[in-house]
Amino acid sequence: MQTSIDQHGHALVPSQLFLSRMVQHWSKISDGEMIATPALKEAWSVFELRSRDLIINNASDAPFKPSVVLPLPTGSGKTEGTCVYAALQADANTKSGSFPVGVLIVTRLIKDAERLVSSINSMAGRAVAVTSHTENKLKAPDMADADILVITHAAFMRACWSFGAGDGARWDAFHSWRGGKRHLIVVDEALLNSVSHHKVTSKDIELVLRAIPHRDRASFSGAVATLTKMQDYLDRQEQKHARGDEQTVPLWAEGSPRHALEIEALNEALGSAQFDLDLFAEDAAHNVSTVLEAVQVMLEEFAYYRRSGAQHTLNSARYIIPKGMPGVLVLDATARCNLTYELLGGGVMVADVPSGIRNYDNVTLHVARTASGMGKTKMEKAKKTRIPRLAAELAKEVPNGRKVFLCVHKCAKIWR
């Protein structure tokens, strides 16, 4: 099947070819057990159409380049469809004498990025995709040489923030490639919100301070001093106030770029650190990075203190995607429940998708209620008795060989 060409001469993936390959791939990954229903096919067609529209608009001289959110439900092949489309786009780039189309894919974690690259290259039959992250940083020429570049949410957000602050170098390193600009940008899973909200507690900062190796403290003395001051402030507030009535206190309207850079440097240094599992939880590296990113935002933007119940926090917020950037395709299963997209006005459009894509009629929902409470604070105190008790009851009911997924408050995870 010949590659499609738009009016500006850009190589596009043929619609029927994408749908055909998705049906084949859907059957292959399930050993023939998953059927490509009419609703699924229609959903994949919407994905292809929106991808095509974004490519054409981003490649044009149109000053308005809105983003599109696809509220496709979990299990409808959003990630698999992205891989199939990316592999076909790389193939179209080689088979056409027209302008090639580069693709940038943004996913949550490093392991997700590695998996996507492996999947795309396997589908393409050659190395067309690469990933660059803290554990495997690529030079700009190596990234620019690949049809498909995969990065993490954190890297994408930092590039957006730099772009919004007037420094486009980091964004250009991702956006530019040998064919010009990457005209298709797919964000796999929502970036939490279009506005990123950040908060840290005294315990969060304590985790970071414990994670800094003693030999490195002198090298990052500025960052250590900043974190210590923030922790001391929160500790004083906790000692001063009894739990109960809520309070919000603005701390600063403009942060300190110098201190933010010190925190960013510390975050990058700890990105390759190995954490002792006898002292830290398995997700310590992720938690440390999250806290440092939150502190960095506070020092680049604004900050306020918040007391709610027994919790004392430092908080900030920032727009993730600034004006002037190309439109992105956001794959967000919860978009219909997120009012933020509506608040952004015409800059982001939530697309219509067919109904009946996934059917959960065979799911039985069991609801447990307790008078003692199920909130975060209560679960943090009761987790060591409640979760083992739940596990024991599940073991009685669930047959051997079956697995159960538990979704709990982050604080309710039982550490080693």
Contacts in CASP RR format, 6 or more apart in sequence:
PFRMAT RR
TARGET T0000
AUTHOR 0000-0000-0000
METHOD contacts of the structure
MODEL  1
MQTSIDQHGHALVPSQLFLSRMVQHWSKISDGEMIATPALKEAWSVFELR
SRDLIINNASDAPFKPSVVLPLPTGSGKTEGTCVYAALQADANTKSGSFP
VGVLIVTRLIKDAERLVSSINSMAGRAVAVTSHTENKLKAPDMADADILV
ITHAAFMRACWSFGAGDGARWDAFHSWRGGKRHLIVVDEALLNSVSHHKV
TSKDIELVLRAIPHRDRASFSGAVATLTKMQDYLDRQEQKHARGDEQTVP
LWAEGSPRHALEIEALNEALGSAQFDLDLFAEDAAHNVSTVLEAVQVMLE
EFAYYRRSGAQHTLNSARYIIPKGMPGVLVLDATARCNLTYELLGGGVMV
ADVPSGIRNYDNVTLHVARTASGMGKTKMEKAKKTRIPRLAAELAKEVPN
GRKVFLCVHKCAKIWR
1 14 0 8 1.000
1 16 0 8 1.000
1 17 0 8 1.000
2 14 0 8 1.000
3 11 0 8 1.000
3 12 0 8 1.000
3 13 0 8 1.000
3 14 0 8 1.000
3 92 0 8 1.000
3 95 0 8 1.000
3 96 0 8 1.000
3 98 0 8 1.000
4 11 0 8 1.000
4 12 0 8 1.000
4 13 0 8 1.000
4 14 0 8 1.000
4 15 0 8 1.000
4 92 0 8 1.000
5 11 0 8 1.000
5 12 0 8 1.000
5 96 0 8 1.000
5 98 0 8 1.000
6 12 0 8 1.000
6 55 0 8 1.000
6 56 0 8 1.000
6 59 0 8 1.000
7 56 0 8 1.000
8 56 0 8 1.000
8 59 0 8 1.000
8 60 0 8 1.000
8 99 0 8 1.000
9 98 0 8 1.000
9 99 0 8 1.000
10 55 0 8 1.000
10 56 0 8 1.000
10 59 0 8 1.000
10 98 0 8 1.000
10 99 0 8 1.000
10 100 0 8 1.000
10 101 0 8 1.000
10 183 0 8 1.000
11 89 0 8 1.000
11 92 0 8 1.000
11 93 0 8 1.000
11 95 0 8 1.000
11 96 0 8 1.000
11 97 0 8 1.000
11 98 0 8 1.000
11 99 0 8 1.000
11 100 0 8 1.000
11 101 0 8 1.000
12 52 0 8 1.000
12 55 0 8 1.000
12 56 0 8 1.000
12 92 0 8 1.000
12 101 0 8 1.000
13 48 0 8 1.000
13 51 0 8 1.000
13 52 0 8 1.000
13 85 0 8 1.000
13 88 0 8 1.000
13 89 0 8 1.000
13 92 0 8 1.000
14 92 0 8 1.000
15 45 0 8 1.000
15 48 0 8 1.000
15 49 0 8 1.000
15 52 0 8 1.000
17 88 0 8 1.000
18 44 0 8 1.000
18 48 0 8 1.000
18 84 0 8 1.000
18 85 0 8 1.000
18 88 0 8 1.000
19 41 0 8 1.000
19 44 0 8 1.000
19 45 0 8 1.000
19 48 0 8 1.000
21 84 0 8 1.000
21 88 0 8 1.000
22 36 0 8 1.000
22 41 0 8 1.000
22 44 0 8 1.000
22 80 0 8 1.000
22 81 0 8 1.000
22 84 0 8 1.000
23 36 0 8 1.000
23 41 0 8 1.000
25 80 0 8 1.000
25 81 0 8 1.000
25 84 0 8 1.000
25 123 0 8 1.000
26 34 0 8 1.000
26 36 0 8 1.000
26 40 0 8 1.000
26 77 0 8 1.000
26 80 0 8 1.000
27 34 0 8 1.000
27 36 0 8 1.000
29 80 0 8 1.000
37 357 0 8 1.000
39 354 0 8 1.000
39 355 0 8 1.000
39 356 0 8 1.000
39 357 0 8 1.000
40 76 0 8 1.000
40 77 0 8 1.000
40 357 0 8 1.000
42 354 0 8 1.000
43 72 0 8 1.000
43 76 0 8 1.000
43 353 0 8 1.000
43 354 0 8 1.000
43 357 0 8 1.000
44 77 0 8 1.000
44 81 0 8 1.000
46 70 0 8 1.000
46 72 0 8 1.000
46 351 0 8 1.000
46 352 0 8 1.000
46 353 0 8 1.000
46 354 0 8 1.000
47 70 0 8 1.000
47 72 0 8 1.000
47 78 0 8 1.000
47 81 0 8 1.000
47 85 0 8 1.000
48 85 0 8 1.000
50 68 0 8 1.000
50 70 0 8 1.000
50 329 0 8 1.000
50 351 0 8 1.000
51 85 0 8 1.000
51 184 0 8 1.000
51 186 0 8 1.000
51 329 0 8 1.000
53 68 0 8 1.000
54 68 0 8 1.000
54 183 0 8 1.000
54 184 0 8 1.000
54 185 0 8 1.000
54 327 0 8 1.000
54 328 0 8 1.000
54 329 0 8 1.000
55 101 0 8 1.000
55 183 0 8 1.000
55 184 0 8 1.000
57 65 0 8 1.000
57 66 0 8 1.000
57 327 0 8 1.000
58 65 0 8 1.000
58 181 0 8 1.000
58 183 0 8 1.000
58 184 0 8 1.000
58 185 0 8 1.000
58 326 0 8 1.000
58 327 0 8 1.000
59 99 0 8 1.000
59 101 0 8 1.000
59 181 0 8 1.000
59 183 0 8 1.000
65 324 0 8 1.000
65 325 0 8 1.000
65 326 0 8 1.000
65 327 0 8 1.000
66 327 0 8 1.000
66 346 0 8 1.000
66 347 0 8 1.000
66 348 0 8 1.000
66 349 0 8 1.000
67 321 0 8 1.000
67 327 0 8 1.000
67 328 0 8 1.000
67 329 0 8 1.000
67 330 0 8 1.000
67 347 0 8 1.000
67 348 0 8 1.000
67 349 0 8 1.000
68 327 0 8 1.000
68 328 0 8 1.000
68 329 0 8 1.000
68 330 0 8 1.000
68 348 0 8 1.000
68 349 0 8 1.000
68 350 0 8 1.000
68 351 0 8 1.000
69 330 0 8 1.000
69 332 0 8 1.000
69 335 0 8 1.000
69 341 0 8 1.000
69 348 0 8 1.000
69 349 0 8 1.000
69 350 0 8 1.000
69 351 0 8 1.000
70 78 0 8 1.000
70 329 0 8 1.000
70 330 0 8 1.000
70 331 0 8 1.000
70 332 0 8 1.000
70 335 0 8 1.000
70 351 0 8 1.000
70 353 0 8 1.000
71 332 0 8 1.000
71 333 0 8 1.000
71 334 0 8 1.000
71 335 0 8 1.000
71 336 0 8 1.000
71 350 0 8 1.000
71 351 0 8 1.000
71 353 0 8 1.000
72 78 0 8 1.000
72 331 0 8 1.000
72 333 0 8 1.000
72 353 0 8 1.000
72 357 0 8 1.000
73 333 0 8 1.000
73 357 0 8 1.000
73 358 0 8 1.000
74 333 0 8 1.000
74 358 0 8 1.000
75 358 0 8 1.000
76 357 0 8 1.000
76 358 0 8 1.000
78 188 0 8 1.000
78 331 0 8 1.000
78 333 0 8 1.000
79 107 0 8 1.000
79 116 0 8 1.000
79 188 0 8 1.000
79 331 0 8 1.000
80 119 0 8 1.000
82 105 0 8 1.000
82 116 0 8 1.000
82 186 0 8 1.000
82 188 0 8 1.000
82 331 0 8 1.000
83 116 0 8 1.000
83 119 0 8 1.000
83 120 0 8 1.000
83 123 0 8 1.000
84 123 0 8 1.000
85 103 0 8 1.000
86 103 0 8 1.000
86 105 0 8 1.000
86 120 0 8 1.000
86 128 0 8 1.000
86 129 0 8 1.000
86 147 0 8 1.000
86 148 0 8 1.000
87 120 0 8 1.000
87 121 0 8 1.000
87 123 0 8 1.000
87 124 0 8 1.000
87 125 0 8 1.000
87 128 0 8 1.000
89 101 0 8 1.000
89 102 0 8 1.000
89 103 0 8 1.000
89 147 0 8 1.000
89 148 0 8 1.000
89 184 0 8 1.000
90 103 0 8 1.000
90 120 0 8 1.000
90 124 0 8 1.000
90 128 0 8 1.000
90 129 0 8 1.000
90 147 0 8 1.000
90 148 0 8 1.000
91 124 0 8 1.000
92 100 0 8 1.000
92 101 0 8 1.000
93 100 0 8 1.000
93 101 0 8 1.000
93 102 0 8 1.000
93 147 0 8 1.000
99 179 0 8 1.000
100 147 0 8 1.000
100 179 0 8 1.000
101 182 0 8 1.000
101 183 0 8 1.000
101 184 0 8 1.000
102 147 0 8 1.000
102 148 0 8 1.000
102 177 0 8 1.000
102 179 0 8 1.000
102 180 0 8 1.000
102 181 0 8 1.000
102 182 0 8 1.000
102 183 0 8 1.000
102 184 0 8 1.000
103 147 0 8 1.000
103 148 0 8 1.000
103 149 0 8 1.000
103 182 0 8 1.000
103 184 0 8 1.000
103 185 0 8 1.000
103 186 0 8 1.000
104 148 0 8 1.000
104 149 0 8 1.000
104 150 0 8 1.000
104 151 0 8 1.000
104 174 0 8 1.000
104 175 0 8 1.000
104 182 0 8 1.000
104 184 0 8 1.000
104 185 0 8 1.000
104 186 0 8 1.000
105 116 0 8 1.000
105 148 0 8 1.000
105 149 0 8 1.000
105 150 0 8 1.000
105 151 0 8 1.000
105 185 0 8 1.000
105 186 0 8 1.000
105 188 0 8 1.000
106 150 0 8 1.000
106 151 0 8 1.000
106 152 0 8 1.000
106 153 0 8 1.000
106 155 0 8 1.000
106 156 0 8 1.000
106 185 0 8 1.000
106 186 0 8 1.000
106 187 0 8 1.000
106 188 0 8 1.000
106 191 0 8 1.000
106 328 0 8 1.000
107 113 0 8 1.000
107 116 0 8 1.000
107 150 0 8 1.000
107 151 0 8 1.000
107 152 0 8 1.000
107 153 0 8 1.000
107 188 0 8 1.000
107 189 0 8 1.000
108 152 0 8 1.000
108 153 0 8 1.000
108 188 0 8 1.000
108 189 0 8 1.000
109 152 0 8 1.000
109 286 0 8 1.000
110 131 0 8 1.000
110 133 0 8 1.000
110 134 0 8 1.000
110 135 0 8 1.000
110 152 0 8 1.000
112 152 0 8 1.000
112 188 0 8 1.000
113 131 0 8 1.000
113 133 0 8 1.000
113 150 0 8 1.000
113 151 0 8 1.000
113 152 0 8 1.000
114 131 0 8 1.000
116 129 0 8 1.000
116 131 0 8 1.000
116 150 0 8 1.000
116 188 0 8 1.000
117 129 0 8 1.000
117 130 0 8 1.000
117 131 0 8 1.000
117 148 0 8 1.000
117 150 0 8 1.000
120 128 0 8 1.000
120 129 0 8 1.000
120 148 0 8 1.000
120 150 0 8 1.000
121 127 0 8 1.000
121 128 0 8 1.000
121 129 0 8 1.000
127 146 0 8 1.000
128 146 0 8 1.000
128 147 0 8 1.000
128 148 0 8 1.000
129 146 0 8 1.000
129 147 0 8 1.000
129 148 0 8 1.000
129 149 0 8 1.000
129 150 0 8 1.000
130 138 0 8 1.000
130 142 0 8 1.000
130 143 0 8 1.000
130 146 0 8 1.000
130 148 0 8 1.000
130 149 0 8 1.000
130 150 0 8 1.000
131 138 0 8 1.000
131 149 0 8 1.000
131 150 0 8 1.000
131 151 0 8 1.000
132 138 0 8 1.000
132 142 0 8 1.000
132 143 0 8 1.000
132 149 0 8 1.000
132 151 0 8 1.000
132 155 0 8 1.000
133 151 0 8 1.000
133 152 0 8 1.000
133 155 0 8 1.000
134 268 0 8 1.000
134 271 0 8 1.000
134 272 0 8 1.000
135 271 0 8 1.000
135 272 0 8 1.000
140 173 0 8 1.000
143 149 0 8 1.000
143 173 0 8 1.000
143 174 0 8 1.000
143 177 0 8 1.000
144 176 0 8 1.000
144 177 0 8 1.000
144 178 0 8 1.000
145 177 0 8 1.000
145 178 0 8 1.000
146 177 0 8 1.000
147 177 0 8 1.000
149 174 0 8 1.000
149 177 0 8 1.000
149 182 0 8 1.000
151 174 0 8 1.000
153 187 0 8 1.000
153 189 0 8 1.000
153 191 0 8 1.000
154 289 0 8 1.000
154 293 0 8 1.000
155 174 0 8 1.000
156 174 0 8 1.000
156 187 0 8 1.000
156 191 0 8 1.000
157 191 0 8 1.000
157 196 0 8 1.000
157 293 0 8 1.000
157 320 0 8 1.000
158 170 0 8 1.000
159 168 0 8 1.000
159 170 0 8 1.000
159 171 0 8 1.000
159 173 0 8 1.000
159 174 0 8 1.000
160 171 0 8 1.000
160 320 0 8 1.000
160 321 0 8 1.000
160 322 0 8 1.000
160 325 0 8 1.000
161 297 0 8 1.000
161 300 0 8 1.000
161 318 0 8 1.000
161 320 0 8 1.000
161 322 0 8 1.000
162 168 0 8 1.000
162 169 0 8 1.000
162 170 0 8 1.000
162 171 0 8 1.000
163 170 0 8 1.000
163 171 0 8 1.000
163 322 0 8 1.000
163 324 0 8 1.000
163 325 0 8 1.000
164 322 0 8 1.000
165 300 0 8 1.000
171 325 0 8 1.000
174 182 0 8 1.000
175 181 0 8 1.000
175 182 0 8 1.000
175 326 0 8 1.000
176 182 0 8 1.000
181 326 0 8 1.000
183 326 0 8 1.000
184 329 0 8 1.000
185 326 0 8 1.000
185 327 0 8 1.000
185 328 0 8 1.000
185 329 0 8 1.000
186 328 0 8 1.000
186 329 0 8 1.000
186 331 0 8 1.000
187 328 0 8 1.000
187 329 0 8 1.000
187 330 0 8 1.000
187 331 0 8 1.000
188 331 0 8 1.000
189 331 0 8 1.000
189 332 0 8 1.000
189 333 0 8 1.000
190 330 0 8 1.000
190 331 0 8 1.000
190 332 0 8 1.000
190 333 0 8 1.000
190 334 0 8 1.000
190 335 0 8 1.000
190 338 0 8 1.000
191 320 0 8 1.000
191 330 0 8 1.000
193 320 0 8 1.000
193 338 0 8 1.000
193 340 0 8 1.000
194 319 0 8 1.000
194 320 0 8 1.000
194 321 0 8 1.000
194 340 0 8 1.000
194 341 0 8 1.000
194 344 0 8 1.000
194 348 0 8 1.000
195 317 0 8 1.000
195 318 0 8 1.000
195 319 0 8 1.000
195 320 0 8 1.000
195 340 0 8 1.000
196 297 0 8 1.000
196 317 0 8 1.000
196 318 0 8 1.000
196 319 0 8 1.000
196 320 0 8 1.000
197 315 0 8 1.000
197 316 0 8 1.000
197 317 0 8 1.000
198 293 0 8 1.000
198 294 0 8 1.000
198 297 0 8 1.000
198 298 0 8 1.000
198 315 0 8 1.000
198 316 0 8 1.000
198 317 0 8 1.000
198 318 0 8 1.000
199 294 0 8 1.000
199 306 0 8 1.000
199 313 0 8 1.000
199 314 0 8 1.000
199 315 0 8 1.000
199 316 0 8 1.000
200 230 0 8 1.000
200 291 0 8 1.000
200 294 0 8 1.000
200 295 0 8 1.000
200 298 0 8 1.000
200 313 0 8 1.000
200 314 0 8 1.000
201 234 0 8 1.000
201 311 0 8 1.000
201 312 0 8 1.000
201 313 0 8 1.000
202 231 0 8 1.000
202 234 0 8 1.000
202 235 0 8 1.000
202 238 0 8 1.000
202 312 0 8 1.000
204 287 0 8 1.000
204 291 0 8 1.000
204 294 0 8 1.000
205 227 0 8 1.000
205 230 0 8 1.000
205 231 0 8 1.000
205 234 0 8 1.000
205 291 0 8 1.000
205 295 0 8 1.000
206 231 0 8 1.000
207 280 0 8 1.000
207 284 0 8 1.000
207 287 0 8 1.000
207 288 0 8 1.000
207 291 0 8 1.000
208 227 0 8 1.000
208 288 0 8 1.000
208 291 0 8 1.000
208 292 0 8 1.000
209 224 0 8 1.000
209 227 0 8 1.000
209 228 0 8 1.000
209 231 0 8 1.000
210 279 0 8 1.000
210 280 0 8 1.000
211 270 0 8 1.000
211 273 0 8 1.000
211 275 0 8 1.000
211 280 0 8 1.000
211 284 0 8 1.000
211 288 0 8 1.000
212 220 0 8 1.000
212 224 0 8 1.000
212 266 0 8 1.000
212 270 0 8 1.000
213 273 0 8 1.000
216 269 0 8 1.000
217 224 0 8 1.000
219 269 0 8 1.000
220 262 0 8 1.000
220 265 0 8 1.000
220 266 0 8 1.000
220 269 0 8 1.000
222 259 0 8 1.000
222 262 0 8 1.000
223 259 0 8 1.000
223 262 0 8 1.000
223 263 0 8 1.000
223 265 0 8 1.000
223 266 0 8 1.000
226 259 0 8 1.000
226 262 0 8 1.000
226 263 0 8 1.000
226 295 0 8 1.000
226 299 0 8 1.000
227 263 0 8 1.000
227 295 0 8 1.000
230 295 0 8 1.000
230 314 0 8 1.000
233 305 0 8 1.000
233 314 0 8 1.000
234 305 0 8 1.000
234 312 0 8 1.000
234 313 0 8 1.000
234 314 0 8 1.000
237 305 0 8 1.000
237 307 0 8 1.000
237 312 0 8 1.000
238 312 0 8 1.000
241 247 0 8 1.000
241 307 0 8 1.000
241 312 0 8 1.000
243 309 0 8 1.000
243 310 0 8 1.000
244 307 0 8 1.000
244 309 0 8 1.000
244 310 0 8 1.000
245 307 0 8 1.000
246 306 0 8 1.000
246 307 0 8 1.000
246 308 0 8 1.000
246 309 0 8 1.000
247 305 0 8 1.000
247 306 0 8 1.000
247 307 0 8 1.000
248 304 0 8 1.000
248 305 0 8 1.000
248 306 0 8 1.000
248 307 0 8 1.000
249 304 0 8 1.000
249 305 0 8 1.000
249 306 0 8 1.000
250 302 0 8 1.000
250 303 0 8 1.000
250 304 0 8 1.000
251 302 0 8 1.000
251 303 0 8 1.000
251 304 0 8 1.000
251 305 0 8 1.000
251 314 0 8 1.000
252 302 0 8 1.000
252 303 0 8 1.000
253 302 0 8 1.000
254 301 0 8 1.000
254 302 0 8 1.000
255 298 0 8 1.000
255 299 0 8 1.000
255 300 0 8 1.000
255 301 0 8 1.000
255 302 0 8 1.000
255 303 0 8 1.000
256 299 0 8 1.000
257 299 0 8 1.000
257 300 0 8 1.000
259 299 0 8 1.000
260 296 0 8 1.000
260 299 0 8 1.000
260 300 0 8 1.000
263 292 0 8 1.000
263 295 0 8 1.000
263 296 0 8 1.000
263 299 0 8 1.000
264 292 0 8 1.000
264 296 0 8 1.000
266 292 0 8 1.000
267 289 0 8 1.000
267 292 0 8 1.000
267 293 0 8 1.000
267 296 0 8 1.000
270 285 0 8 1.000
270 288 0 8 1.000
270 289 0 8 1.000
270 292 0 8 1.000
271 285 0 8 1.000
271 289 0 8 1.000
273 285 0 8 1.000
275 284 0 8 1.000
275 285 0 8 1.000
277 416 0 8 1.000
278 416 0 8 1.000
281 287 0 8 1.000
281 413 0 8 1.000
281 415 0 8 1.000
281 416 0 8 1.000
282 416 0 8 1.000
294 316 0 8 1.000
297 316 0 8 1.000
297 317 0 8 1.000
297 318 0 8 1.000
298 314 0 8 1.000
298 315 0 8 1.000
298 316 0 8 1.000
300 318 0 8 1.000
301 316 0 8 1.000
301 317 0 8 1.000
301 318 0 8 1.000
302 316 0 8 1.000
303 314 0 8 1.000
303 315 0 8 1.000
303 316 0 8 1.000
304 314 0 8 1.000
304 315 0 8 1.000
304 316 0 8 1.000
305 312 0 8 1.000
305 313 0 8 1.000
305 314 0 8 1.000
305 315 0 8 1.000
306 312 0 8 1.000
306 313 0 8 1.000
306 314 0 8 1.000
306 315 0 8 1.000
307 313 0 8 1.000
309 377 0 8 1.000
310 377 0 8 1.000
311 377 0 8 1.000
321 328 0 8 1.000
330 348 0 8 1.000
332 338 0 8 1.000
335 341 0 8 1.000
335 350 0 8 1.000
336 350 0 8 1.000
341 348 0 8 1.000
341 350 0 8 1.000
342 350 0 8 1.000
372 378 0 8 1.000
372 382 0 8 1.000
375 409 0 8 1.000
376 409 0 8 1.000
376 411 0 8 1.000
376 412 0 8 1.000
379 386 0 8 1.000
379 408 0 8 1.000
379 409 0 8 1.000
379 411 0 8 1.000
379 412 0 8 1.000
380 409 0 8 1.000
380 411 0 8 1.000
380 412 0 8 1.000
383 408 0 8 1.000
383 411 0 8 1.000
383 412 0 8 1.000
383 413 0 8 1.000
383 414 0 8 1.000
384 414 0 8 1.000
387 406 0 8 1.000
387 408 0 8 1.000
387 412 0 8 1.000
387 414 0 8 1.000
388 414 0 8 1.000
390 406 0 8 1.000
394 404 0 8 1.000
398 404 0 8 1.000
END
